[in-house]
Amino acid sequence: MPEAQETVLVIDLNALRSNYEYLRSKIPSSTKFLAVVKAFGYGSDAVEIARFLNTLEVDYFAVAYVHEGVNLREAGIETPILVLHPQPVNFTACIENCLEPSLYNTRTLRLFISEAENQNLNDYPVHIKFNTGLNRLGFREKDVDLVVSEISKSPAIRAKSIFSHLAASEDMKEREFSKRQIETFDKITDACISALGYRPLLHMCNTSGLLNYTEAHYDMVRCGIGLYGFGNSQKENRNLKPIASLKTVISQIHNIEDGETVGYNRAYTAKGLMRIATLPIGHADGIGRQYGKGKGYVTIHGKKSPIIGNVCMDMIMVDVSNIECNEGDEVVIFDPENTAEALGEQVGTISYEVITGISQRIKRLYIRSGF
Ligand SMILES: *Cc1c(COP(=O)(O)O)cnc(C)c1O
């Protein structure tokens, strides 16, 4: 990997391939693989990730919102795309772009059916979301009759899949709860299938569900964080590799004296002679103010250097008093060894939030080899 000369997010597509192959190896070959590429591919780049995963023949993509799906279509991605959380105002664009909506309540189901009927569609694929305990989106078990009758009444749509989402798939202390969710899903899907008279695809597992609940793989898994290299456990982290490395450089070094202060609001006061480095990355880039005042750190020539004072919009200052370094040297914010997960732990958050928070302002670089 070449040395960074500015702030860059380096995305290792070889790592993405190996994560995909690992996750795929955990499911039967007949089970479909849906890659979740919402939120810019978990903060990397949805289009590049989707293009690359297409070469590995994933079966489906998912995004959260319609405009994310439109971006993929405009980039030429032709794979089926499930939109997990569409709003009715975007149903026309959804259909125009061959995006398949998740319909999660009576309102979205009825509005989508009327849009599909207005456009004289036939058997347009939709995905019916059931709530089995997360209490976020989805119909309830008691809604089965209503859902089936609405779908069956209209030739305009067809239930391509029925799905649900686990509330605590990564938490082995919640195994009993997850098993109850799976049982509820079985009851719901049995009832739907017999009333519909055909069998839609069934799916329930995110990354941790895939890894921890083999009995719930059904026809497809929906995998996000694992592809990006995090397994939500130390054990699984060893089988995966973070695909994104966030790097920057030292813009300037200051030698400051005892009692001098650093940054806005003079939030840091030097204790004795110090050497501090200013880096071109700040809260507008996704390194939030919570990382300031010594909570967060960067790594320079393998040594940890704390962020001092307040995080600025475009800069942070770090303490390099004990690190041999020069202006222009490379700085690691996170990489496969100094992980985004470990950085997030410093401020009470998880890998998901750290990586999806990296702003689109930062330049993306791709590593790929052997193909
Ligand atoms: C984001 C999301 C996923 C992916 O979850 P990971 O834990 O990142 O694998 C799967 N299903 C739904 C409904 C989601 O919203």
The ligand as an SDF file (V2000), in Angstrom:
LIG
                    3D

 15 15  0  0  0  0  0  0  0  0999 V2000
  -28.5330   -3.1470    7.7150 C   0  0  0  0  0  0  0  0  0  0  0  0
  -29.3850   -4.3790    7.6670 C   0  0  0  0  0  0  0  0  0  0  0  0
  -28.8010   -5.6480    7.4710 C   0  0  0  0  0  0  0  0  0  0  0  0
  -27.3060   -5.8970    7.4880 C   0  0  0  0  0  0  0  0  0  0  0  0
  -26.8950   -6.0830    8.8320 O   0  0  0  0  0  0  0  0  0  0  0  0
  -25.3680   -6.4270    9.1960 P   0  0  0  0  0  0  0  0  0  0  0  0
  -25.3940   -6.5980   10.6750 O   0  0  0  0  0  0  0  0  0  0  0  0
  -24.5730   -5.2400    8.7850 O   0  0  0  0  0  0  0  0  0  0  0  0
  -25.0060   -7.6490    8.4610 O   0  0  0  0  0  0  0  0  0  0  0  0
  -29.6540   -6.7270    7.2740 C   0  0  0  0  0  0  0  0  0  0  0  0
  -30.9990   -6.5720    7.3120 N   0  0  0  0  0  0  0  0  0  0  0  0
  -31.5840   -5.3820    7.5520 C   0  0  0  0  0  0  0  0  0  0  0  0
  -33.0670   -5.2970    7.6080 C   0  0  0  0  0  0  0  0  0  0  0  0
  -30.7980   -4.2440    7.7560 C   0  0  0  0  0  0  0  0  0  0  0  0
  -31.3880   -3.0700    8.0090 O   0  0  0  0  0  0  0  0  0  0  0  0
  1  2  1  0
  2  3  1  0
  2 14  2  0
  3  4  1  0
  3 10  2  0
  4  5  1  0
  5  6  1  0
  6  7  2  0
  6  8  1  0
  6  9  1  0
 10 11  1  0
 11 12  2  0
 12 13  1  0
 12 14  1  0
 14 15  1  0
M  END
$$$$
